[in-house]
Amino acid sequence: RVEGPWAPKWRRRGIFAAAMAGAGWGERVSPGNSDMKLLAKYGEFLRAAIPLHDVLLSLAVGSGAPPLPARDPRNADPWVHVSRPRGLHGPRHAFLRPLSTARISPLDSAVQHGDAVCECVRVYGQEDGGEDPAVFLLGRHLDRLFAGARALGYEIRGGGVHSREEIKEALREVLWANRTVDGGGGDDAIVRIMLSRGEKHTPSVDISTNIYGTTLMILPEFIGPTSPAPPRCISLVTAWGRQPSPHCLDSKILHANFLSNVLSSLHATVAGSEDALLLDIDGFVACTAAARNVFVVNGAGALATPTADHCVPGIVRQAILDACGEAGRCGPAEVRRISASEVHSASEVFVTGAGRHAIVPVGEVFVT
């Protein structure tokens, strides 16, 4: 603290103590108790022992967190992956460990600024005749992940970017560690892959402070075998917020900044709906709060979906468009602007995404 020239006079008049107390300044802190003295003397040794302490503590008393209402007990503490790119700044810095002991730095770009790209992939047990998991269109997911990383300039500065093979290897390790896949087949799962710009050496928005390479995080969620029965209909409420324009942030980049979606999801929760219908700044349909794509069927049976100007062009969305364009199928689907009134008057509405069910019918759409 730098004191001004009036400080001595303030002290003599008793004003200084009152001003400092009012501003939240206390007296100088000294290691008065035994814990602080121990930290001051053996700080570096204690810092090095923290990882071992965390592991031993978790084995002795568990994670310390309250039990989660997990639909599958494996979701309470699954094995997850956190790593830096291979060969940068020493070893790979890869960590395959239980969720309760997984750590990323508070200086990571995902924590500091939501600076990360992500993907949500669907795993269907085990490939026929093979030992690897059947991940739905993994190649397209990775194409979009790396396209987003290039658009955000992850390779411009910093220590480097994870390779495609590194991510596939890490995904395989996570699935095997959690026994998603085993010799007799495996259960279905949703796996979230996040790639951030990486750890900074100081909490600044300046990307020159990213010197350690990207951070890769992989988190699985088990959902059990997919039921052959169709999913139940969900309800949507038209959100009061609007999906940002590409002038602000291009929605084709599946980034980790979901704040507008979170606010719309809050709106849906308060209104008693499962999801919210997001409109663009011109009042046309964009997507849902859960980042799902919307399809409508009009009275003549024509299928249409909004353009991808204000929404993420989903992998399942594109698979449906490809299937509709094939010979002998239902005919090509329209990709155009869709107004909110078209949704309310449609014969059918469904949404698509990489969740438990790739296609979910919509039963009701409310206007607020």
ABEGO torsion letter per residue (X at the ends): XBBBAAAAAAAAAGAAAAAAAAAGBBBBBBBABAAAAAAAAAAAAAAAAAAAAAAAAAAAAEAGBBBBBBABAAAABBBBBBBBBBGBGEBAGBBBBBAAABBBBAABAAAAAGBBBBBBBBBBEBBBGBABBBBBGAAAAAAAAAAAAAAAGAAABEAEBBBAAAAAAAAAAAAAAAGABBAAEBBBBBBBBBBBAEBBABBBABAAABAAEBBBBBBBBBAEBBBABBBBBBBBBBBABBBBBAAABBAABBBABAAAAAAAAAAAAAAGBABBBBBBAAGBBABBAAGBBBBBBBAAGBBBBBBAAABBBBAAAAAAAAAAABBGBAEBBBBBBBBAAAAAABABBBBBEABABABBBBABBBBX
